[in-house]
């Protein structure tokens, strides 16, 4: 049931069209309430709560920060590349990023 809740939350905030995916990460990784997670993400991004749910603002910001966008484009981060940036930006550990770092340290 946990994954259904995550999908409902992310799609309800616009997912990658806005910042729903980032807010959901904070809720699940740091056990924050939705309002607390929104404020945390907005503060880390340096924007207001209103801008956090604005698709135009977030599309431009996601492109500037290179943290993944809904529409892929050449040269734009996706997959693990975007996750590395998100982990650093939000000061959190993402399992796939940590596993990738360990593999790099071991030389694959």
C-alpha positions in Angstrom: 0.0 0.0 0.0 2.9 2.4 0.6 3.7 2.8 -3.1 0.1 3.6 -3.9 0.3 6.5 -1.4 3.5 7.7 -2.9 2.1 7.7 -6.4 -1.1 9.5 -5.2 0.9 12.2 -3.5 3.4 12.8 -6.3 0.7 13.0 -9.0 -1.4 15.2 -6.7 1.4 17.8 -6.6 2.2 17.4 -10.2 5.1 15.0 -9.8 8.1 16.1 -11.9 6.0 18.8 -13.5 6.4 20.7 -10.2 8.1 19.4 -7.1 5.8 16.5 -6.0 8.6 13.9 -6.4 11.0 16.0 -4.2 8.4 16.5 -1.5 7.5 12.8 -1.5 11.2 12.0 -1.1 11.4 14.1 2.0 8.2 12.7 3.4 9.4 9.1 3.0 13.1 9.5 3.8 12.9 12.0 6.7 9.4 11.2 7.8 8.2 14.8 7.3 4.6 15.8 7.1 3.5 17.2 3.7 3.6 20.9 4.7 6.9 20.5 6.5 8.4 18.7 3.4 7.0 21.4 1.1 8.7 24.1 3.1 12.0 22.2 3.3 12.1 21.7 -0.4 11.1 25.3 -1.2 13.8 26.6 1.2 16.4 24.3 -0.4 15.4 25.5 -3.9 15.3 29.1 -2.8 11.7 29.6 -3.9 8.3 30.3 -2.4 5.6 27.7 -1.7 3.5 29.1 -4.5 6.4 28.7 -7.0 6.9 25.1 -5.7 3.6 24.1 -7.4 3.9 26.3 -10.5 4.8 24.1 -13.5 6.4 26.9 -15.5 8.7 28.0 -12.7 9.6 24.5 -11.7 10.4 23.4 -15.3 12.8 26.3 -15.6 14.3 25.7 -12.1 14.6 21.9 -12.8 16.4 22.8 -16.0 18.8 25.3 -14.3 19.6 22.8 -11.4 19.7 19.9 -13.8 17.6 17.7 -11.5 15.4 16.0 -14.2 12.3 17.2 -16.1 9.2 15.5 -17.3 10.2 16.2 -20.9 13.6 14.7 -21.7 15.9 16.8 -23.8 19.5 16.3 -25.0 22.0 17.2 -22.3 19.4 17.2 -19.5 20.1 15.0 -16.5 18.0 11.9 -16.1 18.0 8.7 -14.1 20.9 8.3 -11.7 22.5 11.6 -12.9 19.5 13.5 -11.7 19.3 11.5 -8.5 22.9 12.4 -7.6 22.0 16.1 -7.9 18.7 15.7 -6.0 20.5 13.9 -3.1 23.1 16.7 -2.8 20.5 19.5 -3.2 18.2 18.1 -0.5 20.9 16.7 1.8 19.6 13.2 1.8 20.7 9.7 1.0 19.1 7.9 -1.9 19.8 4.2 -1.9 20.5 3.9 -5.6 23.0 6.8 -5.4 24.7 5.2 -2.4 25.0 1.9 -4.1 26.4 3.6 -7.2 29.0 5.4 -5.1 30.1 2.2 -3.5 30.5 0.6 -6.9 32.6 3.5 -8.1 34.8 3.3 -5.0 35.4 -0.5 -5.6 36.1 0.1 -9.2 33.0 -1.9 -10.3 
